[in-house]
Amino acid sequence: MTRVRLAYLLALAGHLGLFFLLLGAIARLPADNQPSRFLLLFTLVGPLLFPLRGLLHGRPYTHAWSGFVALVYFVIGIGVAAGEKTLPLGIAITTTATLWFFGALFYVRWKVPKKNETLPP
């Protein structure tokens, strides 16, 4: 397995892991929080759909800007981890966002050639 493929899989695992982690966390909310459940889905899970197509197709430009989105979820994970009851969820969000960020970072670094450098065959 090449390092580009490994970075691609790492970024994709972090992104999809974060997506399903947030879906599961929101689904476990009490039933009396129905309006806030929709708001959480819209604000937390909705932005994860924007880079999904580009990440699945392995586009370096999408990987590059989605790293910035991953940092937003990293900050959200740190905030969630600050609560006593939500520490495991916060650690999981922070971990998946970190996987996504570093996977995207290394994918772009290894996929896009430097100036005056040719692509390997």
Secondary structure, DSSP 8 states (H G I E B T S, - for coil): --HHHHHHHHHHHHHHHHHHHHHHHHHTS-GGGHHHHHHHIIIIIGGGGTTHHHHHHT-HHHHHHHHHHHHHHHHHHHHHHTSSTTHHHHHHHHHHHHHHHHHHHHHHHHHS--TT-----
